[in-house]
Amino acid sequence: MTDEHTGAALDELEALRTALDRVDAALLDGIRDRLALCVQVAQLKQRHGIDVLQPGRMQVVHRRARDYADRHGMSTDFVRDLYELLISEACRVEDRIVAGVATTDPSTTGSGDHPA
């Protein structure tokens, strides 16, 4: 490859990496927003004595994610694993709030607790 082609390829690579960085930022913002909503859900559950663990809801979320993966040619195993992590963190945050152990800010609830 000539230096001219290498330079163009490196420029294109940098542009693609910049686009990936934007997607990553949006993804992390979405996760932060999801956890903030989970805090609101936990507060509601705490006020009304509703169980944190809602298996029917988890099934709906998993089914929706699996269907999305199928429609968009994504690995259903990957999406399932991703949602296992998201749901586990949501349950951890909710458990701590409902138990009165944590603040209402999911970024300060610590780590290492059992996944619900």
C-alpha positions, 0 to 999 in steps of 0.5 A: 500500500502506498503512503497516500493510501495508508494515510487515507486509510488511517484518516478513515479509521480515525473517523470510524473510531470517532463515530464509535466513541459517539455511539459509546457515549450514547450507550453509556448515557442510555445505561445511566438513564435506565438506572435512574429510572430503576431508582424511581421504580425502587422508590415506588416499590419501597413506598408501596411494599412491592417486591423488587423481583418481578419475574414476569417483567423480566421475561417481557424485557428478555423477550423484547430484547431477543426479538430485537436481536432477531429482527436486526441480525444480532446474536441473541446470546449476546443480547441475552447476556447484555440484558442479564447484566443490565437486569442484575444491576437494576435489581442490585440498585433496587434492592439497596434502595428498598432496603434503605441501604443506598442513596437514590443515586445509582452511581453511589450505591457501591458494588459487590452486592448479590444480583437479584 
